[in-house]
Amino acid sequence: MTSLPPISPGQTVYQLAEAFGIHRITVGIILGRRGVPTRRTIPEADWPMLVRLRDEGCAQASMARCWGVSVGTVYKTLVKCRAASTTPSPAVESAG
């Protein structure tokens, strides 16, 4: 019986695929079946800081490096922040 390579939290799908000698998509499927999240996100508690950095002119690539995510994740999170800030609260809707 062969021993499995060590696995540590935070390893990427690419690293796991290389360690086990399987395709990255196969790793994603296996992790998905077990309920393991494979996407890194920016915690909602950090969204105000993200918006502040954007407003101050910080580059999305710099923000991505700070949170350890892709530029696409920063962009999508900023879009969510914009949507959350423009959605009227129920109290405002009922007052009108």
Stockholm file with secondary structure:
# STOCKHOLM 1.0

chainA/1-96         MTSLPPISPGQTVYQLAEAFGIHRITVGIILGRRGVPTRRTIPEADWPMLVRLRDEGCAQASMARCWGVSVGTVYKTLVKCRAASTTPSPAVESAG
#=GR chainA/1-96 SS CCCCCCCCTTCCHHHHHHHHTSCHHHHHHHHHHTTCCCSCCCCGGGHHHHHHHHHTTCCHHHHHHHHTCCHHHHHHHHHHHHHHHHSCCHHHHHHC
#=GC SS_cons        CCCCCCCCTTCCHHHHHHHHTSCHHHHHHHHHHTTCCCSCCCCGGGHHHHHHHHHTTCCHHHHHHHHTCCHHHHHHHHHHHHHHHHSCCHHHHHHC
//
